[in-house]
């Protein structure tokens, strides 16, 4: 099941670096670069970070049936806040 695209604001270079570090710490093989895809046994997502506008767009293209899109968005937003996003 795919979810609507999530747009996060206030994603500065420092916040973006922190988010990638945290994803890797949690076992997500997160690629280098500002756009791409993340593949996981349970979910997949595409992402694009724009340093000029300090925005991150994430689209979960495959999710487990037991996790609602709203839950994924809430966790993503909380993780960004923990890394300093406003």
C-alpha positions as CSV (number, residue, x, y, z in Angstrom):
1,X,0.0,0.0,0.0
2,X,1.4,3.4,-0.9
3,X,0.9,6.6,1.2
4,X,0.5,10.2,0.2
5,X,3.7,12.2,-0.1
6,X,4.8,13.7,3.2
7,X,6.6,17.1,3.1
8,X,8.7,18.1,6.1
9,X,10.0,21.6,6.5
10,X,12.9,23.0,8.4
11,X,15.2,20.2,7.3
12,X,18.5,22.0,7.3
13,X,21.8,20.2,6.4
14,X,22.4,19.4,10.1
15,X,18.9,18.0,10.5
16,X,19.2,16.0,7.3
17,X,22.5,14.5,8.4
18,X,21.0,13.6,11.8
19,X,18.0,12.0,10.2
20,X,20.2,9.8,7.9
21,X,22.4,8.8,10.9
22,X,19.4,7.8,12.9
23,X,17.9,5.8,10.1
24,X,21.2,3.9,9.7
25,X,21.3,3.4,13.5
26,X,17.9,1.8,13.4
27,X,19.1,-0.6,10.7
28,X,17.7,1.1,7.6
29,X,20.2,1.0,4.7
30,X,20.0,4.7,3.9
31,X,21.9,5.7,0.7
32,X,24.1,8.8,0.4
33,X,22.7,11.6,-1.7
34,X,19.8,13.9,-1.5
35,X,17.3,11.8,-3.4
36,X,16.6,8.1,-3.9
37,X,14.9,5.1,-2.5
38,X,15.1,3.2,0.8
39,X,14.2,-0.5,0.7
40,X,13.5,-2.6,3.7
41,X,12.0,-6.0,4.1
42,X,8.8,-4.5,5.5
43,X,8.5,-1.1,3.7
44,X,9.9,1.0,0.9
45,X,10.1,4.7,0.5
46,X,11.3,7.3,-2.0
47,X,12.8,10.6,-0.7
48,X,14.0,13.9,-2.0
49,X,15.7,16.6,0.1
50,X,16.0,20.2,-1.2
51,X,18.7,22.1,0.6
52,X,17.6,25.5,-0.7
53,X,14.0,25.3,0.6
54,X,15.1,23.0,3.5
55,X,12.3,20.5,2.7
56,X,12.2,16.8,2.6
57,X,9.6,14.9,0.7
58,X,9.0,11.2,1.5
59,X,6.6,8.8,-0.2
60,X,6.2,5.4,1.4
61,X,5.6,3.2,-1.7
62,X,5.1,-0.1,0.2
63,X,4.0,-0.5,3.8
64,X,2.9,-3.3,6.1
65,X,-0.9,-3.7,6.2
66,X,-0.9,-3.3,10.0
67,X,0.7,0.2,9.9
68,X,-1.5,3.2,8.8
69,X,0.0,6.0,6.7
70,X,-0.8,8.5,9.5
71,X,1.3,6.5,11.9
72,X,4.3,6.5,9.6
73,X,3.9,10.2,9.1
74,X,3.8,10.9,12.8
75,X,7.0,8.8,13.4
76,X,8.8,10.5,10.6
77,X,7.8,14.0,11.9
78,X,8.8,13.1,15.4
79,X,12.2,11.8,14.2
80,X,12.8,15.0,12.3
81,X,11.9,17.1,15.4
82,X,14.3,15.0,17.5
83,X,17.0,15.9,15.0
84,X,16.2,19.6,15.4
85,X,13.6,20.3,12.7
86,X,11.2,23.1,13.6
